[in-house]
Amino acid sequence: MKLIQLISLFCLITNSLTCLVKTFDNTNSFVCVCNDQYCDKLPTGPYSSPEALTIFKSDSSYARFTKSVIPDSDLFNDNEDVQSTADLYVTINVTHKLQSITGFGGAFTDSTGININKLSSDLRDQLITDYFGANGAQYNLGRVPIGGSDFSDRPYSYDDVVDDFELEHFALASDDFNYKIPYIKKAKSLNGNLKLFGSPWAPPKWLKTNNASEGLGILIGEPGSLHWKTWANYFVKFFEAYKENGVEFWGLTPQNEPLTGLSPNYAWNTLGFSSAMMRDFIKKDLGPALKAAGYGPDVIKVMIYDHNNDEILNFVRGVLSDKEAASYVAGIAYHWYTLTDYHDELNKVHENWPDYFLISTEACEGWVRGREDNKVTLGNWTRAETYAFDIIDGLNRWSTGWVDWNLVLDPNGLPNWAKNPVDAPIIVSADGSEYYKQPMFYSLAHFSKFLQPESRRVFHSVDSKDKSILDKVRLTTFVNPSNEFVSIIVNANESPIKISFQGVDDSRKFTLGIGGRSMQTIIKPL
């Protein structure tokens, strides 16, 4: 039976998301434009209907969260011809529950705030609503750089007074008040369950061996000594300063990409840590300082590593093999910046340390130096697929969530003082009159809207007669807190495919057509 015939069996009730479309040369899709006159909104709950399957679809051609509802009477059929011609066969066990979702989100970088500030007041509010509101992507995680990062207009710290070991001169920068705190508060007002975690790039220069924000350098001295304890107390000062300004934190990564600080001539803010150094820093300095100040493990979730997953296993082993250091740790963070797939390392981490949650804390497109695509490409559907593939590959290997890098950038992927432009899901126009929601925005929203915290991954297996089709398909399966089955499916093949599902509703099967270059979130009450 042809796919078009299969779809014609279904009685579809369809609603389309109205998007103000804008296309650009040399890209394979489009952006949705938001200006003072109009901005599309994502659907609000409830997302499912009784005795029916609900589908939200986005694709490279026209769809952004197009909604379809298929009644059970049309969904379940015993047509063996339909079942036997499926491209993929998915078996699900909704009672076999695995890890819970922590969440999805993005980073409140200085560059994000600088670009949001170009917009009118109404558009600023609309943009934050697009990310955190009920009719937006409903992000519930936010990463906050502690001081400057490469996505600032300059490197800076909160205490540049040399040898101020008591941190008497510690003070938040104007950047915090102009670019971060106002938008964090707005996001929190839209989603009261927003969890924030901090990540430092570099300490004050005078704490580092090379006396510079960037480049090869570690903390002066050794764990337990004055410079290391001062750096630990710096975190306490940060949490207290933000708390005084009405912002409290859920988590912390002690260092962004710690291995970069062990590399000669590294181009932007960093601080080097080997796994042994991080172990001793947590055990002797950071853990005790946080606990003494009331930010112990019951308040702040410390997540170690925060670097590319190709080195994750050895680094984590070096820290968690020490019981005292491990007692301060709650989770393991990783990034996606490798040119080889190392997702299977996550399985190994979980097998060895199942009590510590895994989470992807930074990813972006356009990051590879020297490549033509190392920049913003407006309307790039392929990047929506790479986002979704990475999220699903992580979730299917015990990750509990995924945090994007910059929430917002300009058309050149800036500002970035280190000349390291990248892409972002929302791009503000050069004149600040409008902003563009990239395919990546909708891709991530397919997860963040429907896999709310405490959703549980459930077992699934996939069989296919044609492995070449499977190479370009990803799917994951969950049960959410409302006891609904949720599956996100991505088909990066040019042609449509058919997927047969069994196990969602007893032994009954159903088969769906998934268009080429598309992604779907399907939801079915249990």
C-alpha positions as CSV (number, residue, x, y, z in Angstrom):
1,M,0.0,0.0,0.0
2,K,1.4,3.4,-1.0
3,L,2.1,6.0,1.7
4,I,-0.5,8.4,0.3
5,Q,-3.1,5.6,0.6
6,L,-2.1,4.9,4.2
7,I,-2.6,8.5,5.2
8,S,-5.9,8.7,3.4
9,L,-7.2,6.0,5.9
10,F,-6.8,8.5,8.7
11,C,-9.5,11.1,9.6
12,L,-7.2,14.0,10.3
13,I,-8.2,17.1,12.2
14,T,-5.4,19.6,11.4
15,N,-4.4,23.0,12.7
16,S,-1.4,24.9,11.2
17,L,0.9,27.3,13.0
18,T,0.8,30.6,11.2
19,C,4.3,31.8,10.5
20,L,5.6,35.0,8.9
21,V,7.9,33.2,6.5
22,K,11.2,34.7,5.3
23,T,13.7,32.8,3.1
24,F,17.4,33.5,2.4
25,D,19.7,32.4,-0.4
26,N,21.5,29.1,-0.2
27,T,19.5,27.6,2.6
28,N,17.1,24.7,2.6
29,S,14.2,26.1,4.7
30,F,13.0,29.3,6.2
31,V,12.8,31.4,9.3
32,C,9.7,32.7,11.1
33,V,9.9,36.5,11.5
34,C,8.8,38.3,14.7
35,N,8.3,42.1,14.6
36,D,6.1,44.7,16.4
37,Q,3.1,43.7,14.3
38,Y,3.2,39.9,14.4
39,C,4.9,36.8,15.9
40,D,3.8,33.2,15.7
41,K,3.0,31.4,18.9
42,L,3.5,27.7,19.8
43,P,0.4,25.7,20.9
44,T,-0.6,25.6,24.6
45,G,-1.8,22.6,26.5
46,P,-3.6,20.3,26.7
47,Y,-1.6,18.7,23.9
48,S,-3.6,15.4,23.6
49,S,-7.1,14.2,23.1
50,P,-8.9,11.2,24.6
51,E,-8.9,8.1,22.5
52,A,-6.8,9.7,19.8
53,L,-3.2,10.2,18.7
54,T,-2.0,13.8,18.4
55,I,0.9,14.8,16.1
56,F,2.9,18.0,16.0
57,K,4.9,18.2,12.8
58,S,7.7,20.5,11.5
59,D,9.6,20.1,8.3
60,S,11.9,21.7,5.8
61,S,9.1,22.7,3.4
62,Y,6.3,24.5,5.2
63,A,5.3,23.1,8.6
64,R,6.1,24.5,12.0
65,F,4.2,22.6,14.7
66,T,1.3,21.7,12.4
67,K,-1.1,19.7,14.6
68,S,-3.1,16.6,13.5
69,V,-5.4,14.5,15.5
70,I,-6.1,10.8,14.6
71,P,-9.0,9.1,16.4
72,D,-8.3,5.6,17.7
73,S,-11.0,4.3,15.4
74,D,-8.8,5.3,12.4
75,L,-5.4,4.8,14.1
76,F,-5.6,1.1,15.0
77,N,-6.1,-1.2,12.1
78,D,-5.3,-4.8,11.4
79,N,-4.3,-4.3,7.8
80,E,-1.3,-6.6,7.5
81,D,-0.4,-5.1,4.2
82,V,0.1,-1.8,5.8
83,Q,2.1,-3.3,8.7
84,S,4.3,-5.5,6.5
85,T,5.4,-2.6,4.2
86,A,6.6,-0.4,7.1
87,D,10.2,0.8,6.8
88,L,10.8,0.7,10.6
89,Y,9.2,-1.5,13.3
90,V,9.2,0.0,16.8
91,T,8.4,-2.1,19.9
92,I,7.7,-0.2,23.1
93,N,7.3,-1.3,26.7
94,V,5.7,1.6,28.6
95,T,6.1,-0.1,31.9
96,H,9.9,-0.4,31.5
97,K,10.8,3.1,32.8
98,L,14.3,4.5,32.7
99,Q,15.7,8.0,33.5
100,S,13.7,11.1,34.3
101,I,14.0,14.4,32.4
102,T,15.7,17.3,34.1
103,G,15.0,19.8,31.4
104,F,15.9,21.8,28.3
105,G,17.1,25.4,27.9
106,G,19.8,27.8,26.8
107,A,22.4,30.2,28.1
108,F,21.9,33.8,29.3
109,T,25.2,35.0,27.8
110,D,26.2,38.7,27.6
111,S,25.9,38.4,23.8
112,T,22.3,37.3,24.3
113,G,21.5,40.3,26.4
114,I,23.3,42.7,24.1
115,N,21.3,41.6,21.2
116,I,17.9,41.5,23.0
117,N,18.6,45.1,24.1
118,K,18.5,46.1,20.4
119,L,14.8,45.3,20.2
120,S,11.8,47.4,21.3
121,S,10.5,46.7,24.8
122,D,7.5,44.7,23.4
123,L,9.8,42.6,21.3
124,R,12.1,41.9,24.2
125,D,9.2,40.6,26.2
126,Q,8.0,38.6,23.2
127,L,11.4,37.0,22.7
128,I,11.7,35.8,26.3
129,T,8.1,34.5,26.1
130,D,9.0,32.6,22.9
131,Y,11.6,30.7,25.0
132,F,10.0,30.4,28.4
133,G,6.3,31.1,28.1
134,A,3.4,28.6,27.9
135,N,2.9,29.6,24.2
136,G,6.6,29.3,23.6
137,A,9.2,26.6,23.9
138,Q,8.7,26.3,27.7
139,Y,12.4,26.1,28.6
140,N,13.0,25.2,32.2
141,L,16.8,25.4,32.3
142,G,19.1,28.4,32.1
143,R,22.9,28.5,32.0
144,V,24.6,31.6,33.4
145,P,28.3,32.4,32.7
146,I,30.0,33.4,36.0
147,G,31.7,36.5,34.8
148,G,32.8,36.9,31.2
149,S,32.9,34.2,28.5
150,D,34.0,34.4,24.8
151,F,30.4,35.6,24.2
152,S,31.0,38.8,26.0
153,D,32.3,42.1,24.5
154,R,35.5,41.7,26.6
155,P,37.0,39.3,29.1
156,Y,36.3,40.4,32.7
157,S,36.0,39.0,36.2
158,Y,34.2,40.2,39.4
159,D,37.4,41.1,41.3
160,D,40.4,42.5,39.5
161,V,42.1,43.9,42.6
162,V,45.4,41.9,42.7
163,D,45.8,39.6,45.8
164,D,42.3,40.4,47.2
165,F,42.2,37.0,48.9
166,E,39.3,38.1,51.1
167,L,37.4,39.2,48.0
168,E,36.5,42.5,49.6
169,H,36.3,44.1,46.2
170,F,34.1,41.4,44.7
171,A,31.2,43.0,42.7
172,L,29.0,42.0,39.9
173,A,29.7,43.7,36.6
174,S,27.4,46.1,34.7
175,D,26.9,43.2,32.3
176,D,25.0,41.2,34.9
177,F,22.6,44.1,35.4
178,N,22.2,45.1,31.8
179,Y,22.4,41.7,29.9
180,K,21.6,38.9,32.3
181,I,19.5,39.6,35.5
182,P,16.6,41.4,33.8
183,Y,16.0,38.6,31.3
184,I,16.5,35.9,33.9
185,K,13.9,37.5,36.0
186,K,11.5,37.8,33.1
187,A,12.1,34.1,32.2
188,K,11.4,33.1,35.9
189,S,8.2,35.1,35.9
190,L,7.0,33.0,32.9
191,N,8.2,29.7,34.2
192,G,8.4,29.5,38.0
193,N,10.1,26.1,37.7
194,L,13.1,27.6,35.9
195,K,16.4,26.1,37.1
196,L,19.6,28.1,36.7
197,F,23.1,26.8,36.8
198,G,26.3,28.8,36.8
199,S,29.5,28.1,34.8
200,P,32.8,30.0,35.0
201,W,35.2,30.5,32.1
202,A,38.1,32.1,34.0
203,P,38.9,33.5,37.4
204,P,40.5,36.9,38.1
205,K,43.9,36.9,36.3
206,W,45.8,37.2,39.5
207,L,44.6,33.7,40.6
208,K,46.1,32.0,37.4
209,T,49.6,30.9,36.7
210,N,49.8,32.8,33.4
211,N,48.1,36.0,34.8
212,A,45.7,36.0,31.8
213,S,42.1,35.2,31.2
214,E,42.9,33.1,28.1
215,G,45.6,30.6,27.3
216,L,47.3,27.8,29.2
217,G,47.0,28.4,32.9
218,I,45.8,26.8,36.2
219,L,45.3,28.1,39.7
220,I,48.4,29.1,41.5
221,G,49.6,26.7,44.1
222,E,47.8,23.5,44.8
223,P,44.4,22.3,46.1
224,G,43.8,23.4,49.6
225,S,46.1,26.4,49.3
226,L,45.2,30.1,49.4
227,H,44.6,30.7,45.7
228,W,42.4,27.6,45.4
229,K,40.4,28.5,48.5
230,T,39.9,32.0,47.2
231,W,38.5,30.7,43.9
232,A,36.1,28.4,45.9
233,N,34.9,31.4,47.9
234,Y,34.4,33.4,44.7
235,F,31.6,31.0,43.9
236,V,29.9,31.7,47.2
237,K,30.2,35.4,46.6
238,F,28.6,34.9,43.2
239,F,25.6,33.0,44.5
240,E,25.1,35.5,47.3
241,A,25.4,38.5,45.0
242,Y,22.8,37.1,42.6
243,K,20.5,36.1,45.5
244,E,20.7,39.7,46.7
245,N,19.3,40.7,43.3
246,G,16.5,38.2,43.5
247,V,18.0,35.3,41.5
248,E,18.8,31.9,43.0
249,F,20.6,29.0,41.5
250,W,19.9,25.3,41.2
251,G,23.3,24.0,39.9
252,L,26.9,24.7,39.1
253,T,29.6,23.3,36.8
254,P,32.9,24.2,38.5
255,Q,34.6,24.9,35.2
256,N,33.5,25.3,31.5
257,E,35.6,22.9,29.4
258,P,38.4,22.4,31.9
259,L,40.8,20.7,29.5
260,T,41.1,23.7,27.3
261,G,43.1,25.5,30.0
262,L,45.8,22.8,29.7
263,S,46.2,23.7,26.0
264,P,48.9,26.2,24.9
265,N,47.6,29.4,23.3
266,Y,44.0,28.7,23.9
267,A,42.1,31.6,22.4
268,W,39.6,32.7,25.1
269,N,38.8,32.6,28.8
270,T,39.7,29.4,30.4
271,L,41.1,27.7,33.5
272,G,42.8,24.3,33.3
273,F,41.8,21.3,35.4
274,S,42.9,17.7,35.1
275,S,40.5,15.2,36.6
276,A,42.8,14.8,39.6
277,M,43.0,18.6,40.1
278,M,39.2,18.8,39.9
279,R,38.8,16.0,42.4
280,D,41.0,17.7,44.9
281,F,39.5,21.1,44.3
282,I,36.0,19.8,45.0
283,K,37.1,17.8,48.0
284,K,39.4,20.3,49.7
285,D,38.0,23.7,48.6
286,L,34.8,24.0,46.6
287,G,32.7,21.4,48.3
288,P,33.4,22.5,51.9
289,A,33.1,26.3,50.9
290,L,29.7,25.8,49.4
291,K,28.5,23.6,52.2
292,A,29.6,26.0,54.9
293,A,27.8,28.9,53.2
294,G,24.5,27.0,52.9
295,Y,25.0,25.9,49.3
296,G,25.7,22.2,49.9
297,P,24.5,19.3,47.7
298,D,20.9,19.7,48.9
299,V,20.8,23.2,47.4
300,I,23.4,23.4,44.6
301,K,23.7,20.5,42.2
302,V,27.4,20.3,41.3
303,M,27.9,18.8,37.8
304,I,31.4,17.8,36.9
305,Y,33.3,17.7,33.5
306,D,31.3,20.1,31.3
307,H,33.4,19.3,28.3
308,N,33.3,17.2,25.1
309,N,32.1,13.6,25.6
310,D,35.2,12.1,23.9
311,E,37.1,12.4,27.2
312,I,34.2,12.1,29.6
313,L,34.9,8.5,30.9
314,N,38.5,9.1,32.1
315,F,37.7,12.5,33.6
316,V,34.6,11.3,35.5
317,R,36.5,8.3,36.8
318,G,39.2,10.5,38.2
319,V,36.8,12.5,40.2
320,L,34.1,10.0,41.3
321,S,36.6,7.3,42.3
322,D,37.2,9.5,45.4
323,K,34.3,9.1,47.8
324,E,34.8,12.4,49.5
325,A,34.8,14.3,46.3
326,A,31.9,12.3,44.9
327,S,29.8,13.2,47.9
328,Y,29.6,16.8,46.7
329,V,28.7,15.8,43.1
330,A,25.2,15.3,41.7
331,G,25.6,15.1,38.0
332,I,27.9,14.9,34.9
333,A,27.8,17.5,32.2
334,Y,29.0,17.1,28.7
335,H,29.2,19.1,25.4
336,W,28.9,18.0,21.7
337,Y,32.0,19.7,20.1
338,T,33.6,16.7,18.5
339,L,33.7,15.6,14.9
340,T,33.2,11.9,15.8
341,D,30.2,10.4,17.5
342,Y,31.0,9.6,21.1
343,H,27.5,9.1,22.4
344,D,28.2,5.5,23.4
345,E,30.6,6.9,26.1
346,L,27.4,8.0,27.9
347,N,26.3,4.4,28.3
348,K,29.6,3.6,29.9
349,V,29.4,6.5,32.3
350,H,25.9,5.5,33.3
351,E,26.9,1.8,33.8
352,N,29.8,2.8,36.1
353,W,28.1,5.7,38.0
354,P,24.3,5.2,37.7
355,D,23.5,7.4,40.7
356,Y,24.8,10.6,38.9
357,F,22.6,12.2,36.3
358,L,23.9,13.0,32.8
359,I,23.1,16.2,31.0
360,S,24.2,18.0,27.9
361,T,25.1,21.6,29.0
362,E,26.3,23.2,25.8
363,A,25.8,22.8,22.0
364,C,25.6,25.1,19.0
365,E,25.9,25.1,15.3
366,G,28.5,26.9,13.1
367,W,31.4,26.3,15.5
368,V,33.9,24.5,13.4
369,R,36.8,26.9,12.6
370,G,38.0,27.1,9.1
371,R,34.7,25.7,7.6
372,E,32.5,27.7,5.4
373,D,29.5,27.1,7.6
374,N,31.2,28.6,10.7
375,K,28.6,31.4,10.9
376,V,24.9,32.0,11.0
377,T,22.9,30.5,8.2
378,L,19.3,31.7,8.3
379,G,16.8,29.0,7.5
380,N,19.1,26.0,7.7
381,W,17.0,22.9,8.2
382,T,20.0,20.6,8.4
383,R,21.0,22.3,11.6
384,A,17.5,21.6,13.0
385,E,18.2,17.9,12.3
386,T,21.7,17.9,13.9
387,Y,20.1,19.4,17.1
388,A,17.4,16.8,17.2
389,F,19.8,13.9,16.4
390,D,22.2,15.0,19.2
391,I,19.3,15.4,21.7
392,I,17.9,12.0,20.9
393,D,21.2,10.2,20.8
394,G,21.9,11.6,24.3
395,L,18.4,10.8,25.7
396,N,18.6,7.2,24.5
397,R,21.9,6.9,26.4
398,W,20.7,8.2,29.8
399,S,21.0,11.9,29.3
400,T,18.4,13.8,31.3
401,G,18.3,17.0,29.1
402,W,20.0,19.4,26.7
403,V,21.0,23.0,27.1
404,D,21.7,25.2,24.0
405,W,24.4,27.8,24.0
406,N,23.5,31.4,23.2
407,L,19.8,32.1,23.3
408,V,20.2,35.0,20.9
409,L,22.9,36.3,18.5
410,D,23.1,38.8,15.6
411,P,23.3,37.9,11.9
412,N,27.1,37.5,12.1
413,G,27.0,35.2,15.2
414,L,28.3,38.0,17.5
415,P,29.3,39.7,19.6
416,N,32.3,37.6,20.6
417,W,35.5,39.3,21.7
418,A,37.6,36.2,20.8
419,K,36.3,36.3,17.2
420,N,34.5,32.9,17.6
421,P,31.1,33.5,15.9
422,V,28.5,30.7,15.9
423,D,24.8,30.2,15.1
424,A,21.8,30.4,17.5
425,P,18.1,29.5,17.4
426,I,17.0,33.1,17.5
427,I,18.8,35.8,15.5
428,V,18.1,39.6,16.0
429,S,18.3,41.6,12.8
430,A,21.1,44.1,12.4
431,D,18.8,47.1,12.9
432,G,16.8,45.5,15.8
433,S,13.5,45.9,14.0
434,E,12.8,42.1,14.1
435,Y,14.1,38.8,15.0
436,Y,14.2,35.4,13.3
437,K,13.2,32.0,14.8
438,Q,15.4,29.5,13.1
439,P,14.5,25.9,12.3
440,M,16.7,25.0,15.3
441,F,14.3,26.9,17.6
442,Y,11.4,24.7,16.5
443,S,13.5,21.5,16.6
444,L,14.5,22.1,20.3
445,A,10.9,23.1,21.1
446,H,9.7,19.6,19.9
447,F,11.5,18.3,23.0
448,S,11.2,21.1,25.6
449,K,7.4,21.6,25.3
450,F,6.5,18.0,25.5
451,L,9.2,16.3,27.7
452,Q,8.6,18.3,30.8
453,P,10.6,17.5,34.0
454,E,9.9,14.1,35.5
455,S,8.9,12.6,32.1
456,R,10.4,9.1,32.1
457,R,12.1,7.5,29.1
458,V,10.6,4.1,28.4
459,F,12.1,1.1,26.6
460,H,11.9,0.8,22.8
461,S,13.6,-1.2,20.2
462,V,13.8,-0.5,16.4
463,D,14.1,-3.0,13.6
464,S,14.5,-2.2,9.9
465,K,14.9,-4.1,6.7
466,D,16.9,-1.3,5.2
467,K,19.7,0.0,7.5
468,S,20.4,2.9,5.1
469,I,17.0,4.3,6.1
470,L,17.6,3.8,9.8
471,D,20.9,5.8,9.6
472,K,18.9,9.0,8.9
473,V,16.1,8.3,11.4
474,R,16.1,9.0,15.2
475,L,13.4,8.5,17.7
476,T,13.0,8.4,21.5
477,T,10.1,7.3,23.7
478,F,8.8,8.7,27.0
479,V,5.8,8.7,29.4
480,N,5.2,12.2,30.8
481,P,3.8,13.1,34.2
482,S,0.3,13.2,32.8
483,N,0.6,9.5,31.8
484,E,0.8,10.2,28.1
485,F,3.1,8.4,25.7
486,V,5.4,10.8,23.9
487,S,7.7,10.0,21.0
488,I,9.8,12.5,19.0
489,I,10.8,11.2,15.6
490,V,13.2,12.7,13.1
491,N,13.4,11.6,9.4
492,A,16.4,13.2,7.7
493,N,15.8,11.0,4.6
494,E,14.6,12.9,1.5
495,S,11.8,10.5,1.1
496,P,8.8,9.7,3.4
497,I,9.0,6.5,5.5
498,K,6.4,4.4,7.3
499,I,6.9,3.4,11.0
500,S,4.9,0.7,12.7
501,F,4.4,0.9,16.4
502,Q,3.5,-1.8,18.9
503,G,3.2,-1.6,22.6
504,V,1.7,1.8,23.2
505,D,-1.8,0.5,23.6
506,D,-1.7,-3.2,24.6
507,S,-0.8,-5.3,21.6
508,R,-2.5,-3.2,19.0
509,K,-0.3,-1.8,16.2
510,F,-0.5,1.4,14.3
511,T,1.5,2.7,11.4
512,L,2.4,6.4,10.7
513,G,3.8,8.1,7.6
514,I,6.7,10.4,8.4
515,G,7.5,12.9,5.7
516,G,11.0,13.4,4.3
517,R,13.2,16.0,6.1
518,S,10.7,16.3,9.0
519,M,10.3,15.8,12.7
520,Q,7.2,14.9,14.7
521,T,6.2,14.7,18.3
522,I,3.4,12.2,18.8
523,I,1.3,12.1,22.0
524,K,-1.1,9.3,23.1
525,P,-2.9,9.1,26.4
526,L,-2.3,5.8,28.2
